[in-house]
Structures are given as structure tokens and as C-alpha cells.
Amino acid sequence: MHTVELNGVKLYAHHGCMPEEEKIGGHYLVDVSVKTDFSEAAATDELSETVDYVVLNQIVKEEMSIRSKLIEHVGQRIVNRIKKEVSKVHSLRVKITKICPPINGDVDNVAIIIEA
């Protein structure tokens, strides 16, 4: 088993339950880790034989641009699309980190992780 990772996708989005978050938005980081078998790609040097991280990045950007109250909801949409649209995926892990969340405290970030 092999792993393809897309780490630290920096995005500005408008997720959150508070009206201010919808208007103002905030900074997010997204990490995607995909378990796959890229033995053929390693042998043949063919992109079609592995998981294309450009496609993963596009899915992340598109789903993060759709407003949700909860990052859990966005994360599940990302997982669902990857499972549906990307072949050769055995399992995956998506982490969404919300930078400086408005939770009335000195907190660097909050995050959710979905493993599927």
C-alpha cells in the first residue's frame, strides 16, 4: 500500500454558524491523504496509474468554496467526491483546519478529521 498526500492547501472561505463568518470569512488549511497502490505508476512513469493530486486539489477548492455552517459538512463532501471521482483510492483521510476560530479564546486553530 502507498500514500499520496496533498498537504497545506491554503484557502479563504466563508464557513461558520455565526453571521459574521458568512460575511467576513476566514483562513483554512486542508490536508488530504489517500491510500492507494501506485506500483504501476512507479514502474511505468504514467500519471494515469496513480492518484493525481491536481484532481484532489481541484475537488478541495471547489467544495471549500461552497458555504457550510460546519467544516464537518464540507469535509464529508470532499470525502464523498474523492470516493466518487478518483479511481484507485483504497481509503482516505481529510483534515480541515480553521485558523483563528471566533470562539472567544486565544486559540490558534480547530480541526476536523474524517477517515474513510
N, C-alpha and C positions, 0 to 999 in steps of 0.2 A: 504494500500500500504506500502511496505517495501523497504529498500535500502540496497544493497550490494556494498561496496566500496573497491577499490584497490588503495591505495594511495602511492605516492612517489616511483614509480618504477624507479630506477636509471639505466640509460643506457648511453653508449658511442656510438654515431652514426655519420654518415658522410652526414648529410643533409645540404643543403645550396646552394645558387646560385653562390657563389664565388668558383673558382677552389681550393683555399686553404682549404675551408671547406670540399671539397670532399677528399682531401689528408689527412688533419690533423684530421678532425672530431671534435666533441665537446660533452659536457655533457648535458644530457636531464633528465627531470623528467616527468613521465606520471601518471595521476590520472584518474581512471575510476569509475563512479558512475552509478549503474544500479537500476532502479525502477522495483520491482518485487513483487510477493506475496509469501512469504515463510511461510505461516501459516501451511501448511502440514509438512514442514521440522521442524518447531518449535515443532509440536505435535509428529512427528514420529522419529525425530533424524536421518533422512535419507538424505544424500547428494543429491541424485537424485531429491529431491523435492525443490531444491533451485538453485541459480546460483553459480557455482563453481569458486571461484576466482583464482584457479590454472589454469583453462582454460583461464580466462581473461588475466592472466599474460603471458601465452604462446602466445596468439594472439598478445599482445602488443610487446613482444620481437621479434617475427617473423616479424611483419610489420615494426618495427623500424629498423630492420637490412637491409631492402631494401631501397637503397638510393633514395631520392627525393630532388628536389630543394626546395620545400616548405613543412613546417611542416603542413600546411593546408591539403596538399595532403595525407600525412601519417595519419593524424587524421581521414580523411574521410575513408581511407582504414580500419583503426581499427574499426570505427563505422560499416562499411559495413560487415566486418567479424563477429563481435559480433552479429549483427542482423541476419545474415545468419546461424551461427553455434551454438548459445547459445539459448536454449529454455527458456521460462518463462520471457523474457525481455519485459517489457511494454514500457520503454523509457530508454535512457542512456545519459550520459554526459562524454565526453572525453576532458581532458586538457593536452596539451603538452607544457612544459616549456623548452625553450632553455636557458641554463645557459651561462652567459658572451658572448652574441652575438657580432660578429665583426661589430659594427655599428658606429665606430668612436666616442665613447662617453663612459662615466662612467655609464654603465647600468648593473644591476645585472642579469636581465633576460627579455625575451619576452615570450609571451604565446599565444596560440590559444585555444578556447573552442568551441566544437561542441556539440549541444544538439539535440538529435534525438528521 
